[in-house]
């Protein structure tokens, strides 16, 4: 996440939405929350956080692409999809979306994808940067 922010040359406070890798495993989700808090500090409380896997399941090697498309649709559509079945967030101080979608006005979103063997990536998307060639 830090490398993505550095490459984009933006401060963490400009990220308004985060699509977590979030597979729903207590150990993995706890570690991801700690990493988010480490990178975003106090801003972590303001980030809207969801996980597309709650809607699609884990698509293994296709997950990153599906989640990227979900991020683009959400940023450009002005909404963040719900976290299905999330009843007890692993970190109650973070803004995990609940069972309902929420409106968002974020200009930037970040999507995490963590793979087997330590192949991990974070990508930053800017609202309107991918719109079928209209911009």
C-alpha positions as CSV (number, residue, x, y, z in Angstrom):
1,X,0.0,0.0,0.0
2,X,2.8,2.4,0.9
3,X,4.6,1.6,-2.4
4,X,1.4,2.3,-4.4
5,X,1.0,5.6,-2.6
6,X,4.6,6.5,-3.3
7,X,4.3,5.6,-7.0
8,X,1.1,7.6,-7.3
9,X,2.7,10.5,-5.4
10,X,-0.3,11.1,-3.2
11,X,-0.7,11.2,0.5
12,X,-2.7,8.5,2.3
13,X,-5.4,11.1,3.2
14,X,-6.4,11.3,-0.5
15,X,-7.6,7.7,-0.5
16,X,-11.3,7.6,0.3
17,X,-12.2,4.0,-0.4
18,X,-10.3,0.8,0.1
19,X,-11.2,-2.6,-1.4
20,X,-9.7,-5.0,1.1
21,X,-8.3,-8.4,0.2
22,X,-10.6,-9.5,3.0
23,X,-11.2,-13.2,2.7
24,X,-13.0,-13.4,6.0
25,X,-10.3,-15.4,7.8
26,X,-9.6,-14.0,11.3
27,X,-5.9,-14.2,11.0
28,X,-5.6,-12.7,7.5
29,X,-8.2,-10.0,8.1
30,X,-6.5,-9.0,11.4
31,X,-3.1,-8.7,9.6
32,X,-4.6,-6.6,6.8
33,X,-6.3,-4.3,9.3
34,X,-3.0,-3.8,11.1
35,X,-1.3,-3.0,7.8
36,X,-4.1,-0.5,6.8
37,X,-3.8,1.2,10.2
38,X,0.0,1.3,9.8
39,X,-0.1,3.0,6.4
40,X,-3.1,5.2,6.9
41,X,-2.7,6.1,10.6
42,X,-5.7,8.1,11.9
43,X,-7.1,8.4,8.3
44,X,-7.8,4.6,8.6
45,X,-11.0,5.5,10.6
46,X,-12.3,7.5,7.7
47,X,-11.7,5.1,4.9
48,X,-14.8,3.3,3.5
49,X,-13.7,-0.4,3.4
50,X,-15.4,-3.3,1.8
51,X,-14.3,-6.6,0.2
52,X,-15.6,-7.8,-3.2
53,X,-15.0,-11.4,-2.2
54,X,-18.0,-11.2,0.0
55,X,-20.1,-10.9,-3.1
56,X,-18.1,-13.0,-5.6
57,X,-16.3,-15.6,-3.6
58,X,-12.5,-16.0,-3.9
59,X,-11.7,-16.3,-7.6
60,X,-8.1,-17.0,-6.9
61,X,-5.9,-15.7,-9.8
62,X,-8.8,-13.7,-11.2
63,X,-9.6,-11.9,-7.9
64,X,-7.4,-8.9,-8.6
65,X,-9.0,-8.2,-11.9
66,X,-12.5,-8.6,-10.7
67,X,-11.8,-6.3,-7.7
68,X,-10.2,-3.7,-9.9
69,X,-13.3,-3.6,-12.1
70,X,-15.4,-3.4,-8.9
71,X,-13.3,-0.4,-7.7
72,X,-13.7,1.4,-11.0
73,X,-17.4,0.8,-11.1
74,X,-17.8,2.0,-7.5
75,X,-15.7,5.1,-7.8
76,X,-17.2,6.2,-11.1
77,X,-20.7,5.2,-9.9
78,X,-20.5,7.0,-6.6
79,X,-21.3,4.0,-4.4
80,X,-19.5,1.4,-2.4
81,X,-21.1,-2.1,-2.3
82,X,-22.0,-3.7,1.0
83,X,-20.0,-6.3,2.9
84,X,-22.5,-9.2,2.8
85,X,-22.8,-11.1,6.1
86,X,-20.4,-8.8,8.0
87,X,-21.8,-8.8,11.5
88,X,-18.7,-8.4,13.8
89,X,-15.9,-6.3,12.0
90,X,-12.5,-7.4,13.1
91,X,-11.6,-3.7,13.9
92,X,-14.7,-1.8,15.1
93,X,-12.9,1.5,14.8
94,X,-12.6,1.2,11.0
95,X,-15.4,2.1,8.6
96,X,-16.4,-1.2,7.2
97,X,-19.5,-1.1,5.1
98,X,-22.4,-3.0,6.5
99,X,-25.2,-4.8,4.8
100,X,-26.2,-1.7,2.7
101,X,-24.3,0.1,-0.1
102,X,-23.2,3.6,0.7
103,X,-22.7,6.7,-1.4
104,X,-19.1,7.8,-1.9
105,X,-17.5,10.9,-3.3
106,X,-13.9,9.6,-3.1
107,X,-11.6,10.6,-5.9
108,X,-9.1,7.8,-5.2
109,X,-9.6,4.2,-4.2
110,X,-7.1,1.5,-3.4
111,X,-7.5,-2.2,-4.0
112,X,-5.4,-4.9,-2.2
113,X,-4.7,-8.3,-3.6
114,X,-2.6,-10.8,-1.7
115,X,-1.6,-14.0,-3.3
116,X,-0.1,-17.4,-2.4
117,X,3.7,-17.3,-2.0
118,X,3.8,-13.6,-1.1
119,X,2.8,-12.2,-4.4
120,X,1.0,-9.1,-3.1
121,X,-0.2,-6.0,-4.8
122,X,-2.0,-2.7,-4.1
123,X,-3.3,-0.5,-6.9
124,X,-4.7,3.0,-6.7
125,X,-7.5,4.0,-9.0
126,X,-8.6,7.6,-9.7
127,X,-12.2,8.4,-10.3
128,X,-12.9,8.9,-14.0
129,X,-9.4,7.6,-15.0
130,X,-11.0,4.5,-16.7
131,X,-14.3,5.2,-18.4
132,X,-14.2,3.4,-21.7
133,X,-12.1,6.0,-23.4
134,X,-14.4,9.0,-22.9
135,X,-11.6,11.0,-21.0
